[in-house]
Amino acid sequence: MLLTAGPRKRARKRVVMEATIISIDGTQTVRIRDLSAAGVQIACDNPPQQGCEVIFSRGCVFVAAQVAWREEGRAGLQFYQPLDPARHGAEWG
């Protein structure tokens, strides 16, 4: 079940760092533009299609997500389970 906190109601942190997404189309390196416990905005050359399920990875963190929206060069991933900042904080710089 996807997190449903409503549009952008969770606190977001603007960042510039790299991560990896794994989808049915393969693996690609992405740039993180902003993130919250519920999801992340990514930038890449070929974002996955809206509705596609992906694994989002940074360091030792692997999170199942669904592509909530897609535009040219960007996409929003909505996590199935929230990230715990106390547990994953070191990965976010």
Residue, then its C-alpha position, 0 to 999 in steps of 0.5 A: m500500500l502506498l503512503t497517502a499523506g496527500p500532495r506534498k504534505r510531508a516535510r521535504k529536504r532539497v538535496v543534490m546527490e546520486a542514487t540508483i533505481i532498478s525497474i523492469d527496464g534495468t538499472q540507472t543512476v539518478r540525481i535526487r532533487d528532494l526527498s521526504a520520508a514518503g518519497v523522492q523527486i529524481a532527475c534522470d535521462n529516461p525516467p520510468q513510466q508513471g505507475c511503474e514499480v521500482i527499487f530506489s537505492r542509496g548506499c545500504v538503503f533499498v526502498a520499494a516505490q511506485v512512480a507517482w508522476r513523470e515529466e521530461g527528465r524528472a519523476g516522483l517516487q512514492f515509497y510503499q513504507p516511509l523512511d525512518p530518518a533516525r535509521h537512514g539519516a547517514e545516507w542522506g548527508 
